[in-house]
Amino acid sequence: MFGSMPEFRAWFTERQQAHSYRVTPVPLDSLDGWETDSAEGLIRHRTGRFFTVEGLEVSTGHGEGGSWAQPIINQPESGILGILVKRIEGVPHYLLQAKMEPGNVNTLQLSPTVQATHSNYTRVHRGTAVPYLEHFLAPRRGRVVFDALQSEQGAWFLQKRNRNMIVEVDEEIPVLDRFCWLTLEQIGELLRHDNLVNMDTRTVLAGLPLPARPAEPAAHTTAEVLSWFTEAKAGRRLERSRVRLDSMKDWALEDGRITHASGRYFSVIGVDVEAGDREVARWSQPMIAPAGRGLIAFLTRTIQGVQHLLVQACTEAGTRDVVEVGPTVRCNPGNFDQEPSASRPRFLDHVLSAPPSRIRLDVVHSEEGGRFYRAENRYVVVEADDDLPDEAPDGFLWVTVGQLSELVLHGNVVTVEARNLLASLRLIP
């Protein structure tokens, strides 16, 4: 528990200096414990556990591209992302940890109390036990505040989900060296800083129930929002088929990594990792390395005196149920630098050209550092221009912050990018 932000900064600096970390990019074919399965044409761990990197052909008949091939991570197991909360002197405090992930831009970021894959917490890797895990597995100690299976990045994961949980406890909790109690106000202040609060913490905190309050006016009733979402799912198609990594159109294994012929999108690379404070001190693994910084944005507008966000129906290669509710814009703008305006994602230029007077939130956050190498997104909330029509175009809808927060309580409805931006919007003062 910290009485001030300088106290936290001193503690975090101490944690950064407490252990040495080393992440070294290496060719995929030199990864210890990993192999390319010549029969199936995929990259896997020799134990058959953890995850595989596979080739996928995708056809949606909708949005950018319509059909394409790409590598994707297949990790069918669900992990646990859990945060403990406890009232200290009457104020809720949240137990976070300074955790190293190999893909983090700055190595150490604030993670949930428990951030573990199924392989981690069942100790497939023969590492040390995951602290505080007993509070998130039945029969657990504590009261569940939030519990939902939530999707991960549909562009890079195939139908991946993690269990997002918040559990409140009354008992005294021993605080280990790399853990700390923070209030929501303190977390909100830290969310202002680039690459400090990690993706997993943000997605869990997006599930915090809103305080009880009178019903607010909205452009659409909850029934209308759910009908829009259902209609989008019923009207879209998502066809996928596995293909060999060495037969994907426009992709090739060159210089020890898998890259797209255009140099855009992302690559699959290998890394060797050394980390003194992890359950396993040394390991190797493949990772996805994006070609540049992405953009995640909400357009916002006040309707009937209430803040609304413009969401869209999103379909990506790994989307589990065809459609999820996503932000107004989610893309890597660099992938569209040479594209004509008609081929660029809708509202991308509206966001990029917004003057500072219309920008309500602007911060850079890292994505999941366990599988993605130095992946960053610029998270932005922009006040819509007066010239933007009130009627949302096909595939988009204006919803209130409260309505979107309610949708988060149900698994596989709201994308991880939208959840992350929503958490920042709700918590940053």
C-alpha positions as a Markdown table, in Angstrom:
| # | Residue | x | y | z |
|---|---|---|---|---|
| 1 | Met | 0.0 | 0.0 | 0.0 |
| 2 | Phe | 1.4 | 3.4 | -1.0 |
| 3 | Gly | 0.6 | 6.7 | 0.4 |
| 4 | Ser | 1.9 | 8.6 | -2.7 |
| 5 | Met | 2.9 | 8.0 | -6.3 |
| 6 | Pro | 6.6 | 8.7 | -5.5 |
| 7 | Glu | 6.5 | 5.8 | -3.0 |
| 8 | Phe | 5.2 | 3.6 | -5.8 |
| 9 | Arg | 7.8 | 4.8 | -8.2 |
| 10 | Ala | 10.6 | 4.0 | -5.7 |
| 11 | Trp | 9.2 | 0.5 | -5.2 |
| 12 | Phe | 8.8 | -0.1 | -9.0 |
| 13 | Thr | 12.4 | 1.1 | -9.6 |
| 14 | Glu | 13.6 | -1.3 | -6.9 |
| 15 | Arg | 11.7 | -4.2 | -8.6 |
| 16 | Gln | 13.3 | -3.3 | -12.0 |
| 17 | Gln | 16.7 | -3.5 | -10.4 |
| 18 | Ala | 16.1 | -6.6 | -8.4 |
| 19 | His | 16.6 | -9.1 | -11.2 |
| 20 | Ser | 18.3 | -9.3 | -14.5 |
| 21 | Tyr | 16.4 | -10.1 | -17.7 |
| 22 | Arg | 17.5 | -11.0 | -21.1 |
| 23 | Val | 15.4 | -11.5 | -24.3 |
| 24 | Thr | 17.4 | -12.4 | -27.4 |
| 25 | Pro | 15.8 | -12.8 | -30.8 |
| 26 | Val | 17.0 | -16.0 | -32.5 |
| 27 | Pro | 16.1 | -18.0 | -35.6 |
| 28 | Leu | 13.0 | -20.1 | -35.3 |
| 29 | Asp | 15.0 | -23.3 | -36.2 |
| 30 | Ser | 17.3 | -22.8 | -33.3 |
| 31 | Leu | 14.7 | -22.6 | -30.5 |
| 32 | Asp | 15.4 | -25.0 | -27.7 |
| 33 | Gly | 12.5 | -27.4 | -27.2 |
| 34 | Trp | 10.6 | -26.3 | -30.3 |
| 35 | Glu | 10.4 | -28.0 | -33.8 |
| 36 | Thr | 8.8 | -27.6 | -37.1 |
| 37 | Asp | 6.5 | -30.7 | -37.6 |
| 38 | Ser | 7.3 | -31.7 | -41.2 |
| 39 | Ala | 4.1 | -33.8 | -41.4 |
| 40 | Glu | 1.7 | -31.2 | -40.3 |
| 41 | Gly | 3.6 | -28.1 | -41.3 |
| 42 | Leu | 3.4 | -26.2 | -38.0 |
| 43 | Ile | 5.7 | -25.2 | -35.2 |
| 44 | Arg | 5.2 | -26.9 | -31.9 |
| 45 | His | 6.9 | -27.7 | -28.5 |
| 46 | Arg | 8.4 | -31.1 | -28.4 |
| 47 | Thr | 6.1 | -32.0 | -25.4 |
| 48 | Gly | 3.0 | -31.2 | -27.4 |
| 49 | Arg | 2.0 | -28.7 | -24.8 |
| 50 | Phe | 1.9 | -24.9 | -24.5 |
| 51 | Phe | 0.9 | -23.7 | -28.0 |
| 52 | Thr | 1.5 | -24.2 | -31.8 |
| 53 | Val | 2.0 | -21.7 | -34.6 |
| 54 | Glu | -0.1 | -22.8 | -37.6 |
| 55 | Gly | -1.1 | -21.6 | -41.0 |
| 56 | Leu | -4.6 | -20.5 | -41.6 |
| 57 | Glu | -6.6 | -19.6 | -44.7 |
| 58 | Val | -9.5 | -17.2 | -43.9 |
| 59 | Ser | -12.5 | -16.0 | -45.8 |
| 60 | Thr | -15.1 | -13.6 | -44.5 |
| 61 | Gly | -16.6 | -11.8 | -47.5 |
| 62 | His | -16.5 | -8.7 | -45.4 |
| 63 | Gly | -14.1 | -5.9 | -44.4 |
| 64 | Glu | -10.5 | -5.4 | -45.4 |
| 65 | Gly | -9.2 | -8.1 | -47.7 |
| 66 | Gly | -12.2 | -10.5 | -47.6 |
| 67 | Ser | -9.9 | -13.5 | -47.8 |
| 68 | Trp | -6.2 | -14.1 | -46.9 |
| 69 | Ala | -3.7 | -16.5 | -45.4 |
| 70 | Gln | -1.7 | -15.9 | -42.2 |
| 71 | Pro | 0.2 | -17.6 | -39.3 |
| 72 | Ile | -1.8 | -17.8 | -36.1 |
| 73 | Ile | -1.1 | -19.0 | -32.5 |
| 74 | Asn | -3.3 | -22.0 | -31.5 |
| 75 | Gln | -3.4 | -22.2 | -27.7 |
| 76 | Pro | -6.6 | -24.1 | -26.9 |
| 77 | Glu | -6.2 | -24.0 | -23.1 |
| 78 | Ser | -7.7 | -21.2 | -21.0 |
| 79 | Gly | -5.5 | -19.4 | -18.5 |
| 80 | Ile | -6.4 | -17.4 | -15.4 |
| 81 | Leu | -6.2 | -13.6 | -15.2 |
| 82 | Gly | -7.2 | -12.8 | -11.6 |
| 83 | Ile | -7.1 | -9.7 | -9.4 |
| 84 | Leu | -7.6 | -9.9 | -5.6 |
| 85 | Val | -9.4 | -6.9 | -4.0 |
| 86 | Lys | -9.4 | -6.1 | -0.3 |
| 87 | Arg | -10.8 | -3.2 | 1.7 |
| 88 | Ile | -8.0 | -1.5 | 3.6 |
| 89 | Glu | -9.1 | 1.3 | 5.9 |
| 90 | Gly | -12.5 | 1.1 | 4.1 |
| 91 | Val | -11.0 | 1.7 | 0.6 |
| 92 | Pro | -10.8 | -1.1 | -2.0 |
| 93 | His | -7.3 | -2.0 | -2.9 |
| 94 | Tyr | -6.2 | -4.2 | -5.8 |
| 95 | Leu | -3.2 | -6.6 | -5.6 |
| 96 | Leu | -1.0 | -6.3 | -8.7 |
| 97 | Gln | 2.5 | -7.6 | -9.4 |
| 98 | Ala | 5.5 | -6.3 | -11.2 |
| 99 | Lys | 5.9 | -9.0 | -13.8 |
| 100 | Met | 8.4 | -9.6 | -16.5 |
| 101 | Glu | 7.1 | -10.8 | -19.9 |
| 102 | Pro | 9.6 | -11.4 | -22.8 |
| 103 | Gly | 7.6 | -9.3 | -25.3 |
| 104 | Asn | 7.2 | -6.2 | -23.1 |
| 105 | Val | 8.8 | -3.1 | -24.5 |
| 106 | Asn | 10.2 | -2.2 | -21.1 |
| 107 | Thr | 10.4 | -5.7 | -19.6 |
| 108 | Leu | 8.5 | -5.1 | -16.3 |
| 109 | Gln | 4.9 | -4.0 | -16.2 |
| 110 | Leu | 2.0 | -4.2 | -13.6 |
| 111 | Ser | 0.2 | -7.5 | -14.0 |
| 112 | Pro | -2.9 | -9.1 | -12.3 |
| 113 | Thr | -2.4 | -11.0 | -9.0 |
| 114 | Val | -2.5 | -14.2 | -11.0 |
| 115 | Gln | -1.5 | -14.2 | -14.7 |
| 116 | Ala | -1.0 | -17.9 | -15.7 |
| 117 | Thr | -1.7 | -20.2 | -18.5 |
| 118 | His | -3.2 | -23.6 | -17.7 |
| 119 | Ser | 0.3 | -25.1 | -18.4 |
| 120 | Asn | 1.8 | -22.6 | -15.9 |
| 121 | Tyr | -0.5 | -23.3 | -13.0 |
| 122 | Thr | -0.6 | -27.0 | -13.5 |
| 123 | Arg | 3.3 | -26.8 | -13.6 |
| 124 | Val | 3.8 | -28.6 | -16.9 |
| 125 | His | 7.1 | -26.7 | -17.1 |
| 126 | Arg | 8.1 | -28.0 | -13.6 |
| 127 | Gly | 8.5 | -24.4 | -12.4 |
| 128 | Thr | 7.6 | -23.0 | -9.0 |
| 129 | Ala | 4.0 | -22.7 | -7.9 |
| 130 | Val | 1.8 | -19.7 | -8.9 |
| 131 | Pro | 1.3 | -17.4 | -5.8 |
| 132 | Tyr | -2.3 | -16.7 | -4.7 |
| 133 | Leu | -3.8 | -19.2 | -7.2 |
| 134 | Glu | -5.9 | -20.8 | -4.4 |
| 135 | His | -8.2 | -17.7 | -4.4 |
| 136 | Phe | -9.2 | -18.3 | -8.1 |
| 137 | Leu | -9.8 | -22.0 | -8.2 |
| 138 | Ala | -12.8 | -23.7 | -6.6 |
| 139 | Pro | -13.3 | -24.1 | -3.7 |
| 140 | Arg | -11.9 | -20.6 | -3.5 |
| 141 | Arg | -11.3 | -18.3 | -0.5 |
| 142 | Gly | -13.2 | -15.1 | -1.2 |
| 143 | Arg | -16.2 | -13.6 | -3.0 |
| 144 | Val | -16.4 | -13.4 | -6.7 |
| 145 | Val | -16.9 | -9.9 | -8.0 |
| 146 | Phe | -16.4 | -10.7 | -11.7 |
| 147 | Asp | -15.8 | -13.9 | -13.6 |
| 148 | Ala | -16.0 | -14.4 | -17.4 |
| 149 | Leu | -14.2 | -16.2 | -20.1 |
| 150 | Gln | -12.9 | -13.4 | -22.4 |
| 151 | Ser | -11.4 | -13.6 | -25.8 |
| 152 | Glu | -7.8 | -12.6 | -26.7 |
| 153 | Gln | -6.6 | -10.9 | -29.9 |
| 154 | Gly | -8.5 | -12.4 | -32.7 |
| 155 | Ala | -6.0 | -11.3 | -35.3 |
| 156 | Trp | -3.2 | -13.4 | -33.8 |
| 157 | Phe | -4.9 | -16.1 | -31.6 |
| 158 | Leu | -7.2 | -18.8 | -32.8 |
| 159 | Gln | -10.3 | -18.8 | -30.6 |
| 160 | Lys | -8.2 | -18.1 | -27.5 |
| 161 | Arg | -9.9 | -17.3 | -24.2 |
| 162 | Asn | -8.7 | -16.6 | -20.7 |
| 163 | Arg | -10.8 | -16.5 | -17.5 |
| 164 | Asn | -10.9 | -12.9 | -16.2 |
| 165 | Met | -11.7 | -12.8 | -12.5 |
| 166 | Ile | -11.9 | -10.3 | -9.6 |
| 167 | Val | -12.2 | -11.9 | -6.2 |
| 168 | Glu | -12.7 | -9.9 | -2.9 |
| 169 | Val | -11.2 | -11.2 | 0.3 |
| 170 | Asp | -11.4 | -10.2 | 4.0 |
| 171 | Glu | -8.5 | -12.2 | 5.4 |
| 172 | Glu | -5.0 | -10.9 | 5.8 |
| 173 | Ile | -3.0 | -11.5 | 2.6 |
| 174 | Pro | 0.8 | -11.8 | 2.8 |
| 175 | Val | 2.3 | -9.5 | 0.2 |
| 176 | Leu | 5.2 | -11.1 | -1.6 |
| 177 | Asp | 8.2 | -8.9 | -2.8 |
| 178 | Arg | 7.0 | -8.2 | -6.3 |
| 179 | Phe | 3.3 | -7.5 | -5.3 |
| 180 | Cys | 1.6 | -4.4 | -4.1 |
| 181 | Trp | -1.8 | -3.0 | -3.1 |
| 182 | Leu | -3.1 | -0.1 | -5.2 |
| 183 | Thr | -6.4 | 1.8 | -5.2 |
| 184 | Leu | -8.4 | 2.3 | -8.3 |
| 185 | Glu | -7.5 | 6.0 | -8.2 |
| 186 | Gln | -3.8 | 5.1 | -8.2 |
| 187 | Ile | -4.3 | 2.6 | -11.0 |
| 188 | Gly | -6.1 | 5.2 | -13.0 |
| 189 | Glu | -3.2 | 7.6 | -12.6 |
| 190 | Leu | -0.7 | 4.9 | -13.7 |
| 191 | Leu | -2.8 | 4.2 | -16.8 |
| 192 | Arg | -1.9 | 7.7 | -18.0 |
| 193 | His | 1.7 | 6.4 | -18.4 |
| 194 | Asp | 2.8 | 4.5 | -21.5 |
| 195 | Asn | 3.6 | 0.8 | -21.1 |
| 196 | Leu | 3.2 | 0.5 | -17.4 |
| 197 | Val | -0.1 | -1.3 | -16.7 |
| 198 | Asn | -0.2 | -4.4 | -18.8 |
| 199 | Met | -2.9 | -5.7 | -21.1 |
| 200 | Asp | -4.1 | -8.5 | -18.7 |
| 201 | Thr | -4.6 | -6.0 | -15.9 |
| 202 | Arg | -6.6 | -3.7 | -18.1 |
| 203 | Thr | -8.9 | -6.4 | -19.5 |
| 204 | Val | -9.7 | -7.7 | -16.0 |
| 205 | Leu | -10.5 | -4.2 | -14.7 |
| 206 | Ala | -12.8 | -3.6 | -17.6 |
| 207 | Gly | -15.1 | -6.1 | -15.9 |
| 208 | Leu | -15.5 | -4.0 | -12.7 |
| 209 | Pro | -19.2 | -3.6 | -12.2 |
| 210 | Leu | -20.4 | 0.0 | -12.5 |
| 211 | Pro | -21.8 | 1.6 | -9.4 |
| 212 | Ala | -25.6 | 1.5 | -9.1 |
| 213 | Arg | -27.2 | 4.6 | -10.6 |
| 214 | Pro | -30.5 | 5.7 | -12.2 |
| 215 | Ala | -31.2 | 4.6 | -15.8 |
| 216 | Glu | -29.6 | 7.0 | -18.3 |
| 217 | Pro | -30.9 | 8.0 | -21.7 |
| 218 | Ala | -29.4 | 6.1 | -24.6 |
| 219 | Ala | -29.5 | 6.3 | -28.4 |
| 220 | His | -30.6 | 2.6 | -28.3 |
| 221 | Thr | -32.2 | 0.4 | -25.7 |
| 222 | Thr | -30.3 | -2.6 | -24.4 |
| 223 | Ala | -32.6 | -4.8 | -26.4 |
| 224 | Glu | -31.8 | -2.9 | -29.6 |
| 225 | Val | -28.1 | -3.2 | -28.9 |
| 226 | Leu | -28.3 | -7.0 | -28.4 |
| 227 | Ser | -30.5 | -7.2 | -31.6 |
| 228 | Trp | -27.8 | -5.3 | -33.6 |
| 229 | Phe | -25.1 | -7.6 | -32.3 |
| 230 | Thr | -27.2 | -10.8 | -33.0 |
| 231 | Glu | -28.0 | -9.6 | -36.5 |
| 232 | Ala | -24.3 | -9.0 | -37.2 |
| 233 | Lys | -23.5 | -12.5 | -36.1 |
| 234 | Ala | -26.3 | -14.0 | -38.1 |
| 235 | Gly | -25.3 | -12.1 | -41.2 |
| 236 | Arg | -21.6 | -12.6 | -41.3 |
| 237 | Arg | -19.6 | -15.7 | -42.3 |
| 238 | Leu | -16.2 | -16.8 | -41.2 |
| 239 | Glu | -14.6 | -19.7 | -43.0 |
| 240 | Arg | -11.3 | -21.1 | -41.8 |
| 241 | Ser | -9.1 | -23.9 | -42.9 |
| 242 | Arg | -5.7 | -25.1 | -41.6 |
| 243 | Val | -2.8 | -25.0 | -44.1 |
| 244 | Arg | 0.9 | -25.7 | -43.8 |
| 245 | Leu | 3.1 | -22.8 | -42.8 |
| 246 | Asp | 5.2 | -23.4 | -45.8 |
| 247 | Ser | 2.3 | -23.2 | -48.2 |
| 248 | Met | 0.7 | -19.9 | -47.1 |
| 249 | Lys | 0.2 | -17.4 | -49.9 |
| 250 | Asp | 2.5 | -14.4 | -49.6 |
| 251 | Trp | 4.3 | -15.7 | -46.5 |
| 252 | Ala | 7.8 | -17.2 | -46.4 |
| 253 | Leu | 10.4 | -18.4 | -43.9 |
| 254 | Glu | 13.4 | -16.3 | -44.5 |
| 255 | Asp | 16.4 | -15.4 | -42.2 |
| 256 | Gly | 14.9 | -17.5 | -39.4 |
| 257 | Arg | 11.5 | -15.8 | -39.3 |
| 258 | Ile | 8.2 | -16.0 | -41.1 |
| 259 | Thr | 7.3 | -12.7 | -42.8 |
| 260 | His | 4.8 | -11.4 | -45.3 |
| 261 | Ala | 6.1 | -10.6 | -48.8 |
| 262 | Ser | 5.0 | -6.9 | -48.4 |
| 263 | Gly | 6.9 | -6.5 | -45.1 |
| 264 | Arg | 3.6 | -5.4 | -43.5 |
| 265 | Tyr | 1.4 | -6.9 | -40.8 |
| 266 | Phe | 3.6 | -9.0 | -38.6 |
| 267 | Ser | 6.4 | -11.7 | -38.4 |
| 268 | Val | 6.8 | -14.8 | -36.4 |
| 269 | Ile | 10.2 | -14.8 | -34.7 |
| 270 | Gly | 12.0 | -16.8 | -32.0 |
| 271 | Val | 13.4 | -15.6 | -28.7 |
| 272 | Asp | 15.6 | -17.0 | -25.9 |
| 273 | Val | 14.7 | -15.7 | -22.5 |
| 274 | Glu | 16.4 | -15.5 | -19.1 |
| 275 | Ala | 14.4 | -14.1 | -16.2 |
| 276 | Gly | 15.4 | -14.5 | -12.6 |
| 277 | Asp | 12.0 | -14.0 | -11.0 |
| 278 | Arg | 9.8 | -16.2 | -13.2 |
| 279 | Glu | 8.5 | -19.7 | -12.4 |
| 280 | Val | 11.0 | -20.9 | -15.0 |
| 281 | Ala | 14.3 | -19.0 | -15.2 |
| 282 | Arg | 15.2 | -19.9 | -18.8 |
| 283 | Trp | 13.2 | -20.9 | -21.9 |
| 284 | Ser | 12.7 | -20.4 | -25.6 |
| 285 | Gln | 9.6 | -19.7 | -27.7 |
| 286 | Pro | 8.2 | -18.3 | -30.9 |
| 287 | Met | 6.5 | -14.9 | -30.8 |
| 288 | Ile | 4.5 | -12.7 | -33.0 |
| 289 | Ala | 6.2 | -9.4 | -33.8 |
| 290 | Pro | 4.0 | -6.7 | -35.4 |
| 291 | Ala | 5.3 | -4.5 | -38.2 |
| 292 | Gly | 4.5 | -1.3 | -36.3 |
| 293 | Arg | 2.5 | 0.4 | -33.7 |
| 294 | Gly | -1.3 | -0.1 | -33.9 |
| 295 | Leu | -4.2 | 2.2 | -33.3 |
| 296 | Ile | -7.2 | 1.4 | -31.1 |
| 297 | Ala | -9.8 | 4.2 | -31.0 |
| 298 | Phe | -13.3 | 5.1 | -29.9 |
| 299 | Leu | -15.1 | 8.0 | -31.4 |
| 300 | Thr | -17.3 | 9.5 | -28.7 |
| 301 | Arg | -20.3 | 11.8 | -28.8 |
| 302 | Thr | -22.8 | 13.2 | -26.3 |
| 303 | Ile | -26.3 | 12.1 | -27.1 |
| 304 | Gln | -29.2 | 13.2 | -24.9 |
| 305 | Gly | -26.6 | 14.5 | -22.4 |
| 306 | Val | -24.9 | 11.1 | -22.1 |
| 307 | Gln | -21.5 | 10.0 | -23.4 |
| 308 | His | -21.8 | 7.4 | -26.2 |
| 309 | Leu | -19.1 | 5.4 | -27.9 |
| 310 | Leu | -19.1 | 4.3 | -31.6 |
| 311 | Val | -18.6 | 0.5 | -31.6 |
| 312 | Gln | -18.3 | -1.8 | -34.6 |
| 313 | Ala | -19.0 | -5.5 | -35.3 |
| 314 | Cys | -15.6 | -7.1 | -35.7 |
| 315 | Thr | -14.7 | -10.3 | -37.5 |
| 316 | Glu | -11.0 | -11.4 | -37.4 |
| 317 | Ala | -9.2 | -14.6 | -38.3 |
| 318 | Gly | -9.4 | -16.1 | -34.8 |
| 319 | Thr | -12.7 | -14.7 | -33.7 |
| 320 | Arg | -14.5 | -17.5 | -31.8 |
| 321 | Asp | -18.1 | -16.7 | -32.6 |
| 322 | Val | -17.9 | -14.9 | -36.0 |
| 323 | Val | -18.5 | -11.4 | -34.5 |
| 324 | Glu | -17.5 | -9.4 | -31.4 |
| 325 | Val | -18.1 | -5.8 | -30.4 |
| 326 | Gly | -15.0 | -3.8 | -31.1 |
| 327 | Pro | -13.7 | -0.2 | -31.0 |
| 328 | Thr | -14.4 | 2.3 | -33.8 |
| 329 | Val | -10.9 | 1.7 | -35.3 |
| 330 | Arg | -8.5 | -1.1 | -34.7 |
| 331 | Cys | -5.6 | -1.5 | -37.2 |
| 332 | Asn | -2.0 | -0.7 | -37.8 |
| 333 | Pro | -2.1 | 2.5 | -39.8 |
| 334 | Gly | 1.2 | 1.7 | -41.5 |
| 335 | Asn | -0.4 | -1.2 | -43.3 |
| 336 | Phe | -2.6 | 1.3 | -45.2 |
| 337 | Asp | -0.1 | 4.0 | -46.0 |
| 338 | Gln | -0.2 | 3.2 | -49.8 |
| 339 | Glu | -3.9 | 2.3 | -49.9 |
| 340 | Pro | -6.5 | 4.6 | -51.6 |
| 341 | Ser | -8.9 | 6.3 | -49.2 |
| 342 | Ala | -11.7 | 3.9 | -50.2 |
| 343 | Ser | -9.6 | 0.9 | -49.0 |
| 344 | Arg | -8.6 | 2.4 | -45.6 |
| 345 | Pro | -10.5 | 1.3 | -42.5 |
| 346 | Arg | -13.6 | 3.5 | -41.9 |
| 347 | Phe | -13.0 | 6.4 | -39.5 |
| 348 | Leu | -9.2 | 5.9 | -39.5 |
| 349 | Asp | -8.5 | 9.3 | -41.1 |
| 350 | His | -11.2 | 10.9 | -38.9 |
| 351 | Val | -9.2 | 9.8 | -35.9 |
| 352 | Leu | -5.7 | 10.5 | -37.3 |
| 353 | Ser | -6.7 | 14.1 | -38.3 |
| 354 | Ala | -8.3 | 15.0 | -35.1 |
| 355 | Pro | -7.0 | 18.2 | -33.5 |
| 356 | Pro | -5.8 | 18.1 | -29.9 |
| 357 | Ser | -9.0 | 19.9 | -28.8 |
| 358 | Arg | -11.0 | 16.8 | -29.8 |
| 359 | Ile | -8.7 | 14.2 | -28.2 |
| 360 | Arg | -10.1 | 13.0 | -24.8 |
| 361 | Leu | -7.5 | 10.2 | -24.2 |
| 362 | Asp | -4.2 | 9.4 | -25.8 |
| 363 | Val | -1.8 | 6.8 | -24.3 |
| 364 | Val | 0.4 | 3.9 | -25.6 |
| 365 | His | -0.1 | 0.5 | -24.0 |
| 366 | Ser | 1.6 | -2.8 | -24.6 |
| 367 | Glu | -0.2 | -5.9 | -25.7 |
| 368 | Glu | 0.2 | -9.4 | -24.3 |
| 369 | Gly | 3.9 | -9.7 | -23.6 |
| 370 | Gly | 3.9 | -13.5 | -23.3 |
| 371 | Arg | 3.2 | -14.1 | -26.9 |
| 372 | Phe | 3.7 | -10.8 | -28.7 |
| 373 | Tyr | 7.1 | -9.2 | -29.1 |
| 374 | Arg | 7.2 | -5.4 | -28.4 |
| 375 | Ala | 3.6 | -5.0 | -29.6 |
| 376 | Glu | 2.2 | -1.6 | -28.8 |
| 377 | Asn | -1.1 | 0.2 | -29.6 |
| 378 | Arg | -2.0 | 3.8 | -29.3 |
| 379 | Tyr | -5.2 | 3.9 | -27.4 |
| 380 | Val | -7.3 | 7.0 | -28.3 |
| 381 | Val | -10.7 | 8.5 | -27.5 |
| 382 | Val | -11.7 | 11.2 | -30.0 |
| 383 | Glu | -14.7 | 13.5 | -29.9 |
| 384 | Ala | -16.6 | 13.1 | -33.1 |
| 385 | Asp | -16.5 | 16.0 | -35.6 |
| 386 | Asp | -19.8 | 17.8 | -35.9 |
| 387 | Asp | -19.8 | 16.9 | -39.6 |
| 388 | Leu | -20.1 | 13.2 | -38.7 |
| 389 | Pro | -23.7 | 12.1 | -39.3 |
| 390 | Asp | -25.7 | 11.1 | -36.2 |
| 391 | Glu | -26.8 | 7.9 | -37.9 |
| 392 | Ala | -24.1 | 5.2 | -37.5 |
| 393 | Pro | -23.1 | 3.4 | -40.8 |
| 394 | Asp | -23.7 | -0.3 | -41.4 |
| 395 | Gly | -21.8 | -2.4 | -38.9 |
| 396 | Phe | -21.4 | 0.4 | -36.3 |
| 397 | Leu | -23.6 | 1.5 | -33.4 |
| 398 | Trp | -23.6 | 4.2 | -30.8 |
| 399 | Val | -23.7 | 2.8 | -27.2 |
| 400 | Thr | -23.3 | 4.3 | -23.8 |
| 401 | Val | -20.3 | 3.5 | -21.6 |
| 402 | Gly | -22.7 | 1.8 | -19.3 |
| 403 | Gln | -24.1 | -0.4 | -22.0 |
| 404 | Leu | -20.6 | -1.4 | -23.2 |
| 405 | Ser | -19.6 | -2.2 | -19.6 |
| 406 | Glu | -22.6 | -4.4 | -19.2 |
| 407 | Leu | -21.7 | -6.3 | -22.4 |
| 408 | Val | -18.2 | -7.0 | -20.9 |
| 409 | Leu | -19.7 | -9.0 | -18.1 |
| 410 | His | -20.6 | -11.6 | -20.7 |
| 411 | Gly | -17.8 | -13.6 | -22.2 |
| 412 | Asn | -16.8 | -13.5 | -25.9 |
| 413 | Val | -18.9 | -10.4 | -26.7 |
| 414 | Val | -16.5 | -7.4 | -26.5 |
| 415 | Thr | -13.0 | -7.6 | -28.1 |
| 416 | Val | -9.9 | -7.4 | -25.9 |
| 417 | Glu | -8.9 | -4.1 | -27.6 |
| 418 | Ala | -12.3 | -2.5 | -26.8 |
| 419 | Arg | -12.1 | -3.8 | -23.2 |
| 420 | Asn | -8.7 | -2.4 | -22.8 |
| 421 | Leu | -9.7 | 1.0 | -24.1 |
| 422 | Leu | -12.9 | 1.0 | -22.0 |
| 423 | Ala | -10.9 | 0.3 | -18.8 |
| 424 | Ser | -8.6 | 3.3 | -19.5 |
| 425 | Leu | -11.6 | 5.5 | -20.3 |
| 426 | Arg | -13.4 | 4.5 | -17.1 |
| 427 | Leu | -10.4 | 4.6 | -14.7 |
| 428 | Ile | -8.2 | 7.5 | -15.9 |
| 429 | Pro | -9.3 | 10.7 | -14.1 |
